[in-house]
C-alpha cells in the first residue's frame, strides 16, 4: 500500500503502530478538520455502520474503560498541532488484537453520524495480520 501515516504508539509495553491512515484518508481528514475542528475515530464492533470506523468531532463520542486508545495521529503537516485519536471498543480489540488496521476512504455514503457522510465518501478499515516477533 502507498506510504501511510502511522499512529503514535499508545499501548503500554508496545513499540509498534497498530493503526495507519492512507494518503486519501489524511487528505479528507485535513479537510474535515477545517470544517469541524479537532476530530477523533472510534471503531466499534456493531453491525452495519457500527462496524465502520466512525469519525466524530473530538469529544463528541465519550470513551471510557470499555475502550482502548490504539494510537494518535499527527495531521499537522508541520503546522499547528492536529492530534487525532483512534479508539476501539475493548471487546472489539480482543478480536482484532492480532491485526494492523489501515483507515482508507472509498466512494459511498457511510453513517450519518460520521463527519465524512456529506462528502459522498466513507472511511473503511483494511486489516492485515501482524507478524509477531518469535
C-alpha positions in Angstrom: 0.0 0.0 0.0 1.1 3.6 -0.6 3.0 5.4 2.1 0.7 5.6 5.1 0.7 7.8 8.1 1.4 5.7 11.2 -0.2 6.5 14.5 2.0 7.1 17.6 2.1 4.0 19.9 -0.2 4.3 22.9 -0.5 0.8 24.4 1.9 0.2 27.3 4.7 -2.2 26.5 4.3 -2.0 22.7 6.8 -0.4 20.3 4.9 -0.7 17.1 2.0 1.2 15.5 -1.3 -0.7 15.3 -3.1 1.7 13.0 -2.3 3.9 9.9 -4.0 6.3 7.5 -3.8 6.1 3.7 -2.9 9.4 2.0 -6.5 9.7 0.8 -7.7 9.4 4.4 -5.2 12.0 5.6 -6.3 14.4 2.8 -10.0 14.0 3.7 -9.3 14.3 7.5 -7.4 17.5 7.0 -10.4 18.9 5.0 -12.8 17.7 7.7 -10.6 19.2 10.4 -11.0 22.7 8.8 -14.8 22.2 8.8 -15.4 20.6 12.2 -12.3 21.3 14.3 -10.4 18.6 16.2 -11.5 15.0 15.3 -11.4 11.5 16.7 -12.1 8.0 15.4 -14.0 5.2 17.2 -14.2 1.7 15.9 -16.9 -0.4 17.5 -17.9 -4.0 16.9 -21.5 -3.3 16.0 -23.3 -4.4 12.9 -23.9 -2.4 9.7 -22.3 1.1 10.0 -21.3 0.3 13.6 -18.5 -1.9 12.2 -17.1 1.0 10.2 -14.6 3.5 11.7 -16.6 6.5 12.8 -15.1 9.9 12.7 -16.5 12.5 15.2 -15.6 15.9 16.4 -13.2 15.3 19.3 -15.1 14.7 22.5 -18.5 14.0 20.8 -18.1 10.3 21.4 -17.4 9.6 25.1 -14.8 7.0 25.7 -14.3 5.1 28.9 -12.9 1.9 30.4 -14.8 -0.1 27.7 -12.5 1.5 25.0 -8.8 1.2 24.1 -6.7 4.1 22.6 -4.9 2.3 19.7 -2.9 5.3 18.5 -2.7 9.1 18.0 -2.1 10.6 14.5 -0.5 13.9 13.8 -2.4 15.6 11.0 -0.5 18.8 11.3 1.6 18.6 8.1 4.2 20.6 10.0 1.8 23.4 11.0 -0.1 23.8 14.3 -0.7 20.5 16.2 -3.6 18.4 15.0 -3.7 15.3 17.1 -6.4 12.7 16.1 -7.1 9.8 18.5 -8.1 6.4 17.2 -10.2 4.4 19.8 -11.7 0.9 19.6 -14.1 -0.8 21.9 -12.2 -3.2 24.3 -14.4 -6.1 23.2 -13.6 -5.5 19.5 -9.9 -5.1 20.3 -9.9 -8.6 21.9 -10.9 -10.0 18.4 -8.6 -7.7 16.4 -5.6 -7.6 18.6 -3.6 -9.6 16.1 -4.2 -7.2 13.2 -2.8 -4.0 11.9 -5.5 -1.5 10.8 -5.3 0.9 7.9 -8.1 3.6 7.6 -8.9 4.2 3.9 -11.5 6.2 2.0 -13.9 4.9 -0.7 -16.8 6.5 -2.6 -20.1 5.9 -1.0 -22.3 7.1 1.9 -21.4 6.0 5.4 -23.2 6.6 8.6 -25.0 9.9 9.1 -23.2 10.2 12.4 -19.7 10.1 10.9 -18.5 13.5 9.7 -17.4 12.4 6.2 -21.0 11.3 5.3 -21.9 14.6 3.5 -18.7 14.3 1.4 -20.0 11.3 -0.6 -17.2 9.2 0.8 -16.8 6.8 3.7 -14.0 5.6 5.8 -13.3 1.9 6.0 -10.7 -0.4 7.6 -8.3 -2.6 5.7 -6.7 -5.1 8.0 -3.6 -7.3 7.8 -2.3 -9.9 10.2 0.6 -8.7 12.2 3.9 -10.5 12.3 4.7 -11.1 15.9 8.4 -11.5 16.8 9.3 -15.0 17.9 
